[in-house]
């Protein structure tokens, strides 16, 4: 496991969003909110090097532009709102998972034998998070990671995820709409207002 590093956005601009600067320290969660269509997901995609953009993202002293895109994405891992699955069975996507992590998310080891086609949207969402975490990235970009979950499961996933973030020292950008969730998980809260990303002084 590599040493924990910060994630920095230096003058990132994409779509209508003007030059954005922020720094996420190891183990911090910075929540992003804003109206639908304001550019939250596009900002994450820019940081993941999935869309052309102005400015630069940095992981510690490593610039996004200095790495091939696939290497950057393995370090700065995006978990999109709709996860992608390329093999038939769950286990093919999770070669290095643990029974403890499965249990924490409400699964038994038998889930590894399930066909992806039988999964509900909420099951896919939880397993996509586990898939990302099991790959030991250096930073996480989470696009509404609990959107398809009920309240009890949301709390369960939050507890598991925040524990892993603190343990691994990952800097995290987390798109969220629920003010209660933001209050529970965020170290800082940013909101897109028009073309700017503004820090919210108090959100509790």
C-alpha positions as CSV (number, residue, x, y, z in Angstrom):
1,X,0.0,0.0,0.0
2,X,1.4,3.4,-1.0
3,X,1.8,6.3,1.4
4,X,-1.2,8.6,1.7
5,X,-1.1,11.8,-0.4
6,X,-3.4,14.7,-1.1
7,X,-5.5,15.3,-4.1
8,X,-5.3,18.8,-5.6
9,X,-7.3,20.5,-8.3
10,X,-5.5,23.5,-9.9
11,X,-7.6,25.7,-12.1
12,X,-9.8,22.8,-13.3
13,X,-12.5,24.1,-15.7
14,X,-15.0,22.0,-17.6
15,X,-18.4,22.9,-19.1
16,X,-19.7,26.0,-17.5
17,X,-17.6,25.5,-14.4
18,X,-14.9,28.1,-14.2
19,X,-11.4,27.5,-12.8
20,X,-11.7,25.5,-9.6
21,X,-9.1,25.1,-7.0
22,X,-9.3,22.8,-3.9
23,X,-7.1,20.5,-2.0
24,X,-8.2,17.3,-0.3
25,X,-5.9,16.0,2.4
26,X,-5.4,12.3,3.1
27,X,-8.4,10.8,4.9
28,X,-10.6,13.8,4.2
29,X,-14.0,13.6,2.5
30,X,-15.0,16.7,0.5
31,X,-18.7,16.6,-0.5
32,X,-19.9,18.3,-3.6
33,X,-23.5,19.3,-4.0
34,X,-25.5,21.6,-6.4
35,X,-28.5,21.6,-8.7
36,X,-29.0,18.8,-11.2
37,X,-27.0,19.5,-14.3
38,X,-24.7,21.9,-12.6
39,X,-21.6,19.9,-13.4
40,X,-20.8,17.7,-10.3
41,X,-20.4,14.5,-12.3
42,X,-18.5,16.2,-15.1
43,X,-16.1,17.6,-12.5
44,X,-15.4,14.1,-11.2
45,X,-14.9,12.9,-14.7
46,X,-12.4,15.6,-15.3
47,X,-10.5,14.7,-12.2
48,X,-10.6,11.1,-13.4
49,X,-9.2,12.1,-16.8
50,X,-12.3,10.9,-18.6
51,X,-13.2,14.2,-20.2
52,X,-11.1,17.0,-21.7
53,X,-10.7,19.9,-19.3
54,X,-8.6,23.0,-18.5
55,X,-6.2,23.0,-15.6
56,X,-4.5,20.1,-13.8
57,X,-5.2,17.5,-11.1
58,X,-2.4,16.4,-8.8
59,X,-2.0,13.3,-6.7
60,X,0.7,14.3,-4.3
61,X,3.5,15.4,-6.6
62,X,2.2,13.5,-9.6
63,X,0.4,15.4,-12.2
64,X,-2.5,13.9,-14.1
65,X,-0.9,14.8,-17.4
66,X,2.3,12.9,-16.5
67,X,0.6,9.5,-16.5
68,X,-1.2,7.5,-19.1
69,X,-5.0,7.8,-18.5
70,X,-5.4,4.2,-17.4
71,X,-2.6,4.5,-14.8
72,X,-4.1,7.7,-13.4
73,X,-7.5,6.1,-13.1
74,X,-6.1,3.1,-11.2
75,X,-4.8,5.6,-8.6
76,X,-7.6,8.2,-8.7
77,X,-10.6,5.8,-9.0
78,X,-14.1,7.0,-10.0
79,X,-17.1,5.1,-8.8
80,X,-19.9,6.4,-11.1
81,X,-23.5,6.6,-10.2
82,X,-24.2,3.8,-12.7
83,X,-21.6,1.1,-12.3
84,X,-20.2,-0.9,-15.3
85,X,-19.8,-4.6,-15.3
86,X,-17.9,-6.5,-18.0
87,X,-18.0,-10.2,-16.8
88,X,-20.9,-12.5,-16.1
89,X,-20.3,-13.3,-12.4
90,X,-19.8,-11.1,-9.4
91,X,-16.6,-13.0,-8.4
92,X,-14.9,-12.2,-11.6
93,X,-15.0,-8.5,-10.6
94,X,-13.9,-9.1,-7.0
95,X,-10.8,-11.3,-7.0
96,X,-9.3,-9.8,-3.8
97,X,-12.3,-9.2,-1.5
98,X,-12.7,-10.5,2.1
99,X,-15.7,-12.1,3.8
100,X,-15.6,-9.3,6.5
101,X,-16.1,-6.6,3.9
102,X,-18.9,-8.6,2.2
103,X,-20.6,-9.0,5.6
104,X,-20.2,-5.3,6.4
105,X,-22.1,-4.5,3.2
106,X,-24.8,-7.1,3.9
107,X,-23.6,-10.0,1.7
108,X,-22.5,-13.5,2.3
109,X,-19.6,-15.0,0.3
110,X,-22.1,-16.8,-2.0
111,X,-22.7,-13.4,-3.7
112,X,-19.4,-14.1,-5.6
113,X,-21.1,-16.9,-7.5
114,X,-24.1,-14.8,-8.5
115,X,-24.7,-13.6,-12.0
116,X,-24.4,-9.8,-12.4
117,X,-27.7,-9.9,-14.3
118,X,-29.6,-10.9,-11.1
119,X,-28.3,-7.9,-9.1
120,X,-30.6,-5.1,-8.1
121,X,-29.4,-1.5,-8.5
122,X,-28.6,-1.2,-4.8
123,X,-26.6,-4.5,-4.8
124,X,-24.7,-3.3,-7.8
125,X,-23.9,0.0,-6.1
126,X,-22.6,-1.7,-2.9
127,X,-20.5,-4.2,-4.9
128,X,-19.1,-1.5,-7.2
129,X,-17.9,0.3,-4.0
130,X,-16.3,-2.9,-2.8
131,X,-14.7,-3.4,-6.2
132,X,-13.1,0.0,-6.1
133,X,-11.9,-0.3,-2.5
134,X,-10.4,-3.7,-3.1
135,X,-8.2,-2.3,-5.8
136,X,-6.4,-0.1,-3.2
137,X,-6.4,3.2,-5.1
138,X,-4.7,6.3,-3.8
139,X,-7.9,8.5,-4.0
140,X,-11.6,8.0,-4.6
141,X,-14.2,9.9,-6.6
142,X,-17.7,8.9,-5.5
143,X,-20.7,10.0,-7.6
144,X,-23.8,9.6,-5.3
145,X,-22.5,6.2,-3.9
146,X,-25.7,5.5,-1.8
147,X,-28.4,6.9,-4.2
148,X,-30.1,3.6,-4.7
149,X,-30.0,2.5,-1.0
150,X,-32.6,2.7,1.8
151,X,-31.8,4.7,4.9
152,X,-30.6,1.7,7.0
153,X,-28.3,0.4,4.2
154,X,-27.1,3.9,3.5
155,X,-25.9,4.2,7.1
156,X,-24.3,0.8,6.9
157,X,-22.4,1.6,3.7
158,X,-21.3,5.1,5.1
159,X,-19.9,3.5,8.2
160,X,-17.9,0.9,6.3
161,X,-16.7,3.4,3.7
162,X,-15.7,6.2,6.0
163,X,-13.8,3.6,8.1
164,X,-11.8,2.5,5.1
165,X,-11.2,6.0,4.0
166,X,-9.7,6.9,7.4
167,X,-7.7,3.7,7.6
168,X,-6.2,4.0,4.1
169,X,-5.8,7.8,4.2
170,X,-7.6,8.3,0.9
171,X,-8.6,11.8,-0.2
172,X,-12.2,11.6,-1.4
173,X,-14.5,13.8,-3.5
174,X,-18.1,12.6,-2.8
175,X,-21.1,13.9,-4.7
176,X,-24.1,14.0,-2.3
177,X,-27.5,15.6,-2.2
178,X,-28.7,14.7,1.3
179,X,-27.8,17.4,3.8
180,X,-27.9,14.8,6.6
181,X,-25.4,12.5,4.8
182,X,-23.1,15.5,4.1
183,X,-23.2,16.4,7.8
184,X,-22.3,12.8,8.7
185,X,-19.4,12.1,6.3
186,X,-18.0,15.5,5.1
187,X,-14.8,17.2,6.3
188,X,-15.7,20.0,3.9
189,X,-18.7,20.8,1.8
190,X,-18.6,22.5,-1.6
191,X,-21.6,23.6,-3.7
192,X,-21.7,24.5,-7.3
193,X,-23.5,27.9,-7.7
194,X,-23.8,29.0,-11.3
195,X,-20.3,28.6,-12.7
196,X,-18.4,28.6,-9.4
197,X,-17.6,25.9,-6.8
198,X,-18.0,27.6,-3.4
199,X,-17.2,26.2,0.0
200,X,-20.2,26.0,2.4
201,X,-19.1,27.5,5.7
202,X,-21.5,25.5,7.8
203,X,-23.7,22.6,6.8
204,X,-24.6,20.9,10.2
